[in-house]
Amino acid sequence: MSFRRKLQTLLILLVGVSCGLLLFMSLRKANRLAFELIQEKVYTLVVSTAPRIDGDKIVQLNDPALDSTHLYEEVAVPLRETLKANNTGALPVRFLYVIRPKPDGSWEYVVDAETNPEERSLLGDPVEFAHPDEMPDLGEARVDSEYARDSYGVWLSAFAPIKNASGGTVAMLGADISAERIDSLLRRLLVGDLIAMVISLSLAAALAAWLSGKVSAPLTELQEFVRRIGRGDFSSRLPLVRKDEFGELAQAINQMAEGLEERESLKGALVHYVRSQAADTKLGTADGEVAETPRRVTVLVAELCGFGQLSSRLGGERVFALLNEYFSTMIDIVLRHHGSLEKSTDESVIAVFGATHEDPHQERLSIQAALAMQNALDRLLREWKVETNLPIFLEIGIHTGTARVRPGSAGDALDFDSVRDIIELAGSVRSAGRRLKNRLTVSATTADTVHHTFPFTPVADDSLDFELYRVEMPRPSMT
């Protein structure tokens, strides 16, 4: 096999293997990311909806004859509203229901948000679990760590406790997301990736043919020149001038020929190469300064507490590796929730939401990011398996304020001084939360727009000019 054919085959194999690895890694990451997104959505849904359910009315629904009565419909209203608001999009919620345990250890349906009589579970109907591990623990919020399969399909479920007026848990709110749509999207992604891989291989084959010809052409020319030298034609010279190894070889052979027979300098054999470079252009305005405009932004300040004790136990190298993993995880969460990283030094993370453009959902996204950071830290601590004398936890403060923005053709730029003021207030919110032993504290300006999304508890603190709220959010049990 010729060198040209070998090189062409090697390039095609290299592209094929690379595409295959990228396809495998992208599909694997897509599956993992899709599963985590489903977990996050269904868990957030149940824990934010459960406080809206009247636990005392749930207790009164103790007879199957009360199904579809006025009392039943009163309880079902918030469930149906939530289901209607979340049954569309890429991750639709299919079922939303209330269940409770029976004295014999089984579970029964109390209220079902489904309106289709053929699919609705009646009051008192038994709940079917394919495996005992799928049963929820009364009073503990939980999201499944793997898909559940039953006669209706493949699901991912989450549960949150429903409490009565005295604070006792009387039932569990459950939500199911069907994984069939995700499987369909992943299959479409696979087909798209395979098509892209075929196109890439076709382009790679064409490029390999061109490149192998480009590479082998100088070798062919060198081979023919050496043959002419061998026949005694010392006046021959290689008209090949390159800035690579082939050029060096050609120069050496030409020098060899010059040593055999002196002749006049080769004329016109120099080929000039001009390296073009794209010049950076700076776009600006002819009128001078651009006027600043106000913009609402939300700042999240998260401080890792208790981590310093690991230095003496694990050593600097191990602690540095753990911190790298921690910051990589936290930064990924911030970016996934459309935030931008303002600072990540020592053991703190500062993120800004709504910095690049107007974002009406920035408060919700910042709180969801904070909850995801808390859950991610718990997961990291379980994976690290380190023993500590004091607990390691995150203290997070969130505050929404108004910053100044200077629009520009390359993107909006926040005024540093105005953002710094909001960062300092968010840090004060976190400090107040530490005094109150809160893990997640938000200001009134942040909580005002998401009161119906998250359960807040006002906290007493007179160190700031605005009210503070603690986010009463159960933590998931990833089992």
C-alpha positions in Angstrom: 0.0 0.0 0.0 1.3 3.4 -1.0 2.1 6.1 1.6 -0.7 8.2 0.1 -3.3 5.4 0.6 -2.0 4.7 4.1 -2.2 8.4 5.1 -5.7 8.7 3.6 -7.0 5.6 5.5 -5.4 6.8 8.7 -7.1 10.2 8.5 -10.5 8.6 7.9 -10.0 6.2 10.8 -8.9 9.1 13.0 -12.0 11.1 12.1 -14.3 8.1 12.5 -12.9 7.1 15.9 -13.1 10.8 17.1 -16.7 11.1 15.9 -17.6 7.9 17.5 -16.2 8.9 20.8 -17.8 12.3 20.6 -21.1 10.7 19.8 -20.8 8.3 22.7 -19.8 11.0 25.2 -22.5 13.5 24.0 -25.3 10.9 24.2 -24.1 9.8 27.6 -23.9 13.4 28.9 -27.3 14.1 27.2 -28.9 11.2 29.0 -27.4 12.2 32.4 -28.3 15.8 31.9 -31.9 14.9 30.8 -32.3 12.8 33.9 -31.0 15.5 36.2 -33.3 18.1 34.6 -36.3 15.8 35.1 -35.2 15.2 38.7 -34.9 19.0 39.3 -38.2 19.9 37.7 -40.4 17.2 39.3 -38.8 17.7 42.7 -39.1 21.5 42.5 -42.7 21.1 41.4 -43.9 19.0 44.3 -42.0 20.9 47.1 -43.4 24.2 45.8 -47.0 22.8 45.4 -47.3 20.8 48.6 -47.7 23.9 50.9 -50.7 25.0 48.9 -52.6 21.8 49.7 -55.0 22.0 52.7 -54.0 19.1 54.9 -57.0 19.4 57.1 -59.3 19.0 54.1 -57.3 15.9 53.1 -58.1 14.4 56.5 -61.8 14.9 55.9 -61.7 13.0 52.7 -61.9 9.7 54.5 -64.7 8.0 52.6 -64.7 6.9 48.9 -68.2 8.3 48.7 -66.7 11.8 49.0 -65.1 11.5 45.6 -66.0 14.3 43.2 -67.8 16.2 46.0 -67.4 19.9 46.7 -64.8 19.2 49.3 -62.9 17.0 46.9 -63.0 19.6 44.2 -61.7 22.3 46.5 -58.6 20.2 47.2 -58.2 19.4 43.5 -58.2 23.0 42.3 -54.5 23.9 43.1 -53.4 20.5 41.8 -55.2 21.0 38.5 -53.9 24.5 38.2 -50.3 23.3 38.7 -50.8 20.3 36.3 -52.2 22.6 33.6 -49.2 25.0 34.0 -46.7 22.2 33.7 -48.1 19.7 31.2 -46.5 21.2 28.1 -43.0 21.8 26.9 -40.0 19.5 26.7 -40.6 18.0 30.2 -44.4 17.8 30.8 -45.8 16.6 34.0 -48.3 13.8 33.3 -49.8 13.0 36.7 -50.2 15.0 39.9 -51.9 13.4 42.9 -52.2 13.0 46.6 -51.7 9.7 48.3 -51.6 8.5 52.0 -50.7 5.3 53.8 -53.2 2.9 55.1 -53.0 1.0 58.4 -51.9 -2.2 56.5 -48.9 -0.5 55.0 -50.3 0.0 51.6 -51.1 3.4 50.0 -54.3 4.8 48.6 -55.2 7.7 46.3 -56.9 10.7 47.9 -57.1 13.3 45.1 -56.1 13.0 41.5 -55.6 16.1 39.3 -56.4 14.1 36.2 -59.8 15.0 34.6 -60.1 12.1 32.2 -62.4 9.6 33.8 -60.6 6.7 32.1 -57.2 7.7 33.6 -58.3 9.3 36.9 -57.7 7.4 40.1 -60.7 7.5 42.5 -60.6 8.3 46.2 -59.6 5.1 48.0 -58.1 3.3 44.9 -54.9 1.4 45.9 -51.6 2.8 44.7 -49.5 0.3 42.7 -45.8 0.2 43.2 -43.6 -2.0 41.1 -41.1 -2.3 43.9 -41.2 -1.5 47.6 -38.4 1.0 47.2 -40.7 3.2 45.1 -42.9 3.8 48.1 -42.4 7.3 49.6 -41.5 7.9 53.3 -44.3 9.8 55.0 -43.0 13.3 55.9 -39.8 13.1 53.7 -39.5 14.9 50.4 -37.9 12.6 47.8 -37.1 12.3 44.1 -36.5 8.9 42.5 -32.8 8.2 41.6 -33.8 6.0 38.7 -36.8 5.5 36.4 -39.8 3.4 37.5 -41.6 1.2 35.1 -45.3 0.1 35.3 -48.2 -0.8 33.1 -48.5 2.9 32.0 -44.9 3.3 30.9 -41.6 4.6 32.2 -41.7 7.4 34.8 -39.7 9.5 37.2 -41.6 10.4 40.4 -41.1 12.8 43.3 -43.0 13.2 46.6 -43.4 16.0 49.1 -45.2 16.0 52.5 -48.6 17.7 52.9 -49.1 19.0 56.4 -52.2 20.0 58.4 -52.6 23.2 60.5 -50.8 21.7 63.5 -47.7 20.8 61.3 -48.3 17.0 61.2 -47.9 15.2 57.9 -51.2 13.7 56.7 -50.4 12.7 53.1 -47.9 13.0 50.3 -48.1 14.9 47.1 -46.7 12.9 44.1 -45.9 13.9 40.6 -44.9 11.7 37.6 -43.0 12.8 34.5 -43.1 10.4 31.6 -39.7 9.5 30.2 -41.0 8.4 26.8 -40.8 12.0 25.5 -37.2 12.2 26.6 -36.4 8.8 25.0 -38.0 10.1 21.8 -35.9 13.3 21.9 -32.7 11.3 22.7 -33.5 8.9 19.8 -33.9 11.9 17.5 -30.6 13.3 18.9 -29.0 9.9 18.1 -30.3 10.0 14.5 -29.1 13.6 14.1 -25.7 12.7 15.5 -25.4 9.7 13.2 -26.3 11.8 10.2 -23.8 14.4 11.3 -21.2 11.6 11.7 -21.9 10.3 8.2 -21.5 13.8 6.8 -18.3 14.3 8.8 -16.9 11.0 7.5 -17.8 12.0 3.9 -16.1 15.4 4.4 -13.2 13.7 6.1 -12.8 11.2 3.2 -12.7 14.1 0.7 -10.4 16.1 2.9 -8.1 13.1 3.5 -7.9 12.5 -0.3 -6.9 16.1 -0.8 -4.6 16.3 2.1 -2.9 13.0 1.3 -2.3 14.2 -2.2 -1.0 17.5 -0.9 1.4 15.7 1.4 2.5 13.0 -1.0 3.1 15.4 -3.9 6.3 16.8 -2.4 7.5 13.2 -1.7 6.9 12.3 -5.4 8.8 15.3 -6.5 11.7 14.6 -4.2 11.8 11.0 -5.4 12.0 12.1 -9.0 14.7 14.7 -8.2 16.9 12.1 -6.5 16.6 9.9 -9.5 17.8 12.7 -11.8 20.7 13.3 -9.4 21.5 9.6 -9.6 21.5 9.8 -13.4 24.2 12.5 -13.2 22.0 15.5 -13.9 23.6 17.8 -11.3 22.2 20.9 -12.8 18.7 20.0 -11.6 17.2 21.8 -8.7 14.1 21.4 -6.7 11.7 24.3 -7.2 10.1 23.3 -3.8 10.4 25.9 -1.1 8.3 25.2 2.0 8.3 26.3 5.6 8.2 22.7 6.9 10.2 19.5 7.0 9.8 19.0 3.3 11.4 22.4 2.7 14.3 21.5 4.9 14.8 18.2 3.0 14.6 20.0 -0.3 17.1 22.6 0.8 19.5 19.9 1.9 19.3 18.0 -1.4 19.8 21.3 -3.3 22.9 22.0 -1.3 24.1 18.5 -2.1 23.7 19.2 -5.8 25.5 22.5 -5.5 28.4 20.7 -3.9 28.6 18.4 -6.8 28.6 21.0 -9.5 28.8 24.7 -9.2 26.3 26.7 -11.3 24.7 30.0 -11.3 22.2 30.8 -8.6 18.7 29.5 -9.1 16.6 32.3 -10.4 12.9 32.7 -9.8 12.7 29.6 -7.7 11.7 31.4 -4.5 8.0 31.3 -3.7 7.0 33.9 -1.2 4.4 32.9 1.3 2.4 35.7 2.9 0.6 34.8 6.1 -2.6 36.7 6.4 -3.9 37.6 9.8 -7.4 38.9 10.5 -7.3 42.3 12.2 -9.5 42.8 15.2 -12.0 45.6 14.7 -13.2 47.7 17.5 -16.8 48.7 17.0 -17.8 52.0 18.6 -20.2 54.9 18.1 -19.3 58.2 16.5 -21.3 60.2 19.0 -19.1 59.4 22.0 -20.4 57.9 25.3 -23.5 55.7 25.4 -26.1 56.6 28.0 -26.4 54.2 30.9 -29.8 52.5 31.6 -31.1 50.9 34.8 -31.6 47.1 34.9 -32.8 44.7 37.6 -30.2 42.1 38.5 -30.2 39.4 41.1 -27.0 38.4 43.0 -26.3 35.1 44.7 -23.5 34.9 47.3 -22.7 31.4 48.4 -20.0 30.7 51.0 -18.7 27.2 51.8 -18.5 26.8 55.6 -16.5 24.2 57.5 -14.2 23.2 54.6 -11.0 24.6 56.2 -10.9 21.8 58.7 -10.0 19.4 56.0 -6.6 20.9 55.4 -5.0 19.3 58.4 -6.7 16.0 57.7 -6.2 15.5 54.0 -3.2 17.6 53.0 -3.0 20.5 50.6 -3.0 18.5 47.4 -6.2 16.5 48.2 -8.0 19.6 49.5 -7.0 21.5 46.3 -8.5 18.7 44.2 -11.7 18.7 46.2 -12.0 22.5 45.9 -11.5 22.2 42.1 -14.3 19.7 41.9 -16.6 21.8 44.1 -16.1 25.0 42.1 -16.5 23.2 38.8 -19.8 21.8 40.0 -21.1 25.1 41.4 -20.0 27.1 38.3 -21.8 24.6 36.1 -25.0 25.0 38.1 -24.8 28.8 37.8 -24.3 28.7 34.1 -27.1 26.1 33.7 -29.5 28.5 35.4 -28.5 31.4 33.1 -26.3 33.1 35.6 -22.9 34.7 35.1 -19.9 34.2 37.4 -18.8 37.4 39.1 -16.3 35.9 41.4 -15.0 32.5 42.6 -12.2 32.8 45.1 -11.3 31.4 48.4 -14.4 29.3 49.3 -17.1 31.6 48.0 -19.1 31.9 44.7 -20.7 35.1 43.6 -23.1 34.9 40.6 -25.2 37.5 38.8 -28.5 36.7 37.1 -29.9 39.1 34.5 -26.5 40.6 33.7 -26.4 40.1 30.0 -30.0 40.8 29.1 -33.4 41.5 30.7 -34.5 38.3 32.4 -38.0 38.2 34.0 -37.2 34.9 35.6 -33.9 35.8 37.3 -35.3 35.5 40.8 -36.7 32.1 40.3 -33.6 30.9 38.5 -31.3 32.2 41.3 -33.3 30.4 44.0 -33.4 27.2 41.9 -29.6 27.5 41.4 -29.2 27.9 45.2 -31.2 24.8 45.8 -29.3 22.9 43.2 -26.0 24.0 44.8 -27.1 22.8 48.2 -28.1 19.4 46.7 -24.9 19.2 44.7 -22.8 19.8 47.9 -24.6 17.0 49.6 -23.8 14.7 46.7 -20.1 15.7 46.7 -19.8 15.1 50.4 -21.2 11.6 50.0 -18.8 10.9 47.2 -15.8 12.4 49.0 -16.5 10.2 52.1 -14.5 12.5 54.4 -14.9 12.6 58.2 -15.2 16.0 59.8 -15.6 17.3 63.3 -17.9 20.1 62.2 -20.5 20.0 59.4 -19.7 21.3 56.0 -22.5 23.3 54.4 -23.4 26.2 52.2 -24.7 29.6 53.4 -26.4 31.4 50.5 -27.8 34.9 50.4 -29.8 36.3 47.4 -30.7 40.0 46.8 -32.3 41.7 43.8 -31.4 45.3 43.0 -31.0 47.8 40.2 -27.6 48.2 38.4 -26.6 50.5 35.6 -26.0 49.1 32.2 -24.1 50.6 29.2 -25.4 49.0 26.0 -22.8 48.3 23.3 -22.5 46.5 20.0 -20.4 43.8 21.6 -22.8 43.3 24.5 -24.2 45.1 27.5 -21.7 46.1 30.2 -22.7 46.4 33.8 -21.4 49.3 35.9 -19.0 47.8 38.4 -19.8 50.2 41.3 -23.6 49.6 41.0 -23.2 45.8 40.9 -20.8 45.9 43.8 -23.4 47.6 45.9 -25.9 44.8 45.1 -23.1 42.2 45.9 -22.5 43.8 49.3 -26.2 43.7 50.1 -26.4 40.0 49.0 -23.4 39.3 51.3 -25.2 41.1 54.1 -28.3 38.9 53.5 -26.1 35.9 53.8 -24.5 37.2 57.0 -27.9 37.8 58.5 -28.9 34.3 57.5 -25.9 33.0 59.4 -27.0 34.8 62.6 -30.4 33.3 62.1 -28.9 29.8 61.3 -30.5 29.8 57.8 -28.9 28.0 54.9 -30.8 30.0 52.2 -31.9 33.6 52.9 -33.4 36.0 50.3 -34.4 39.6 50.5 -37.9 41.0 50.0 -37.0 42.4 46.6 -36.1 38.9 45.5 -39.1 37.1 47.1 -41.8 39.6 45.9 -42.0 38.1 42.4 -41.8 34.4 43.3 -44.1 34.2 46.4 -46.3 31.8 44.6 -43.4 29.6 43.4 -41.5 29.0 46.6 -42.6 28.8 50.2 -41.0 31.6 52.2 -40.9 32.2 55.9 -40.3 35.8 57.1 -37.4 36.1 59.6 -36.9 38.8 62.2 -33.8 40.8 61.5 -33.4 44.6 61.9 -29.8 44.8 60.5 -31.0 45.7 57.0 -33.6 48.1 55.6 -35.7 45.4 54.0 -37.4 42.2 55.1 -35.7 38.8 54.9 -37.2 35.4 54.1 -36.0 31.9 54.7 -36.7 29.4 51.9 -38.5 26.5 53.5 -37.5 23.9 51.0 -37.2 20.1 51.9 -34.1 18.5 50.7 -34.4 15.5 48.4 -33.3 12.0 49.4 -31.3 10.7 46.4 -31.8 7.0 47.0 
